[in-house]
Amino acid sequence: MKAWIQKYIDRNLNKDFKWISAIFFFSLSGTYLFFVTKEAAFLGFEMEFVPRIIGLFTLGFLYGNLINFSMSFLISLTGKLFNAKFKFKSTMKSMYVAYKPHLITFLLIIVKLTLAYFSSTNPNFGELLFIKILMVFIDLAIGMIGILSIIILFICLKRTQELSLGKTILNYLAAGILNAPIYIWAIGI
């Protein structure tokens, strides 16, 4: 798996930076984070399926871009404390490369919302053992992709910053602490 991750990172970091890619993958990251933190409340909304998906992606777009653009800026800013060698666009590229697997997460969230919708409209459907087991596997897959995304993020940042892994993590944590008020405000929405 390590060779696959290295090949994935090499292939994607060598591509040109594209703003539309950053916005799209930041939106997917925001959708993932918003769904994971607000899943119970979101599944409890009384609304039709399509507006639920559109609402989730809209909130993910707002949340993901607000959090990730500010986090990219802060990582670039705090990187100066660690003598990091990179630019703002390199940080953003590292982040959206790490968030590309959230496309799969987004599809799994749609499957989960579909199953939850059919379970709420047809009580017999939700009681099937197969559906319950499938929901557990979807949750596990979403969690594993989230962990994979974090691993890719630190490897990408380490490479673009030209820092040790320890300094890369410290830089990310310093930026995260500075970004905490924005994160807390955004998650409260």
C-alpha positions in Angstrom: 0.0 0.0 0.0 2.9 2.3 0.7 4.1 2.1 -2.9 0.6 2.9 -4.2 0.3 6.0 -1.9 3.8 7.2 -3.1 2.8 6.7 -6.8 -0.5 8.5 -6.2 1.2 11.4 -4.5 4.0 11.7 -7.2 1.5 11.6 -10.0 -0.8 14.2 -8.5 1.7 16.7 -7.0 3.4 16.9 -10.4 0.3 18.2 -12.1 -0.5 21.9 -12.5 -2.5 23.7 -9.8 -6.1 24.3 -10.7 -8.4 26.5 -8.7 -11.5 24.6 -9.8 -9.9 21.3 -8.5 -9.1 23.0 -5.2 -12.7 24.2 -4.8 -14.2 20.9 -5.8 -12.1 18.7 -3.5 -12.3 21.2 -0.6 -16.1 20.9 -1.1 -15.9 17.1 -0.9 -13.7 17.3 2.2 -16.2 19.7 3.8 -19.1 17.4 2.9 -17.3 14.5 4.5 -16.4 16.6 7.7 -19.9 18.1 7.9 -21.6 14.7 7.5 -19.4 13.0 10.0 -19.8 15.7 12.7 -23.5 16.2 12.1 -24.6 12.8 10.8 -27.3 12.1 13.5 -28.9 15.5 13.0 -28.7 15.3 9.2 -30.2 11.8 9.0 -33.1 13.1 11.2 -34.1 15.9 8.9 -37.6 15.4 7.5 -36.9 16.2 3.8 -36.9 14.4 0.5 -33.9 12.6 -0.8 -32.7 14.9 -3.6 -32.9 18.2 -1.5 -31.1 16.4 1.3 -28.2 15.6 -1.0 -28.1 19.1 -2.5 -28.3 20.6 1.0 -25.4 18.4 2.2 -23.2 19.3 -0.8 -24.0 23.0 -0.4 -23.1 23.0 3.2 -20.0 20.9 2.4 -19.1 23.5 -0.2 -19.4 26.4 2.2 -17.8 24.6 5.1 -15.0 22.9 3.2 -13.9 26.0 1.3 -14.0 28.3 4.3 -12.0 25.8 6.5 -9.5 24.6 3.9 -8.7 28.0 2.3 -8.1 29.5 5.8 -6.2 26.4 6.9 -4.0 26.5 3.7 -3.2 30.2 4.4 -2.4 29.4 8.1 -0.2 26.4 7.2 1.7 28.7 4.8 2.0 31.4 7.5 3.1 29.1 10.3 5.4 27.2 8.0 7.7 30.2 8.2 8.4 29.4 11.8 9.7 26.0 10.8 11.6 27.3 7.7 9.3 25.5 5.3 10.0 25.9 1.6 6.7 26.2 -0.2 4.1 28.6 -1.4 0.4 29.0 -0.7 -0.6 27.2 -3.9 1.6 24.2 -3.0 -0.2 23.9 0.4 -3.5 24.0 -1.3 -2.4 21.5 -3.9 -1.2 19.2 -1.1 -4.6 19.5 0.6 -6.7 18.8 -2.4 -4.5 15.9 -3.5 -5.1 14.5 0.0 -8.9 15.1 -0.3 -9.3 13.4 -3.7 -10.3 10.1 -2.0 -13.3 12.0 -0.5 -15.0 11.5 -3.9 -15.4 7.9 -2.9 -16.6 9.1 0.5 -19.2 11.3 -1.1 -20.5 8.4 -3.1 -20.7 6.3 0.1 -22.5 9.0 1.9 -25.1 9.2 -0.9 -25.5 5.4 -0.6 -25.9 5.7 3.1 -28.5 8.5 2.8 -30.3 6.5 0.2 -30.5 3.5 2.5 -31.6 5.8 5.4 -34.3 7.4 3.2 -35.7 4.0 2.2 -35.5 2.8 5.8 -37.5 5.7 7.0 -40.2 5.4 4.2 -40.4 1.6 4.5 -39.9 0.3 8.0 -39.5 -3.3 6.9 -36.6 -2.3 4.7 -34.6 -0.8 7.6 -35.0 -4.0 9.7 -33.3 -6.2 7.2 -30.0 -7.6 8.6 -28.3 -7.1 5.3 -29.0 -3.4 5.3 -27.8 -3.0 8.9 -24.5 -4.8 8.1 -24.1 -2.8 4.9 -24.5 0.5 6.9 -21.7 -0.7 9.3 -19.4 -1.5 6.3 -20.2 1.9 4.8 -19.3 3.6 8.1 -16.1 1.7 8.3 -15.2 2.5 4.7 -15.9 6.2 5.3 -13.6 6.1 8.4 -10.8 4.3 6.6 -10.9 6.8 3.7 -10.8 9.6 6.2 -7.6 8.1 7.8 -6.1 7.5 4.4 -6.7 11.1 3.5 -4.9 12.3 6.7 -1.9 10.1 5.9 -1.8 11.4 2.3 -2.1 15.0 3.6 0.9 14.7 5.9 3.0 13.0 3.2 2.1 15.7 0.7 2.8 18.5 3.1 6.1 17.0 4.2 7.2 16.8 0.6 6.1 20.3 -0.4 7.4 21.9 2.8 10.7 20.0 2.7 10.4 19.4 6.4 10.7 16.3 8.6 7.5 14.6 9.4 7.6 15.8 13.0 7.9 19.5 11.9 5.2 19.0 9.3 2.8 17.7 12.0 3.8 20.5 14.4 3.2 23.1 11.6 -0.2 21.6 10.8 -1.2 21.6 14.5 0.0 25.2 15.0 -2.2 26.2 12.0 -5.0 24.1 13.3 -4.9 25.9 16.6 -5.0 29.3 14.9 -7.8 28.0 12.6 -9.9 26.7 15.6 -12.2 29.7 16.0 -13.1 29.5 12.3 -13.7 25.8 12.6 -15.8 26.1 15.7 -17.8 28.9 14.2 -18.4 27.0 11.0 -19.3 23.7 12.7 -21.9 25.5 14.8 -23.8 26.6 11.7 
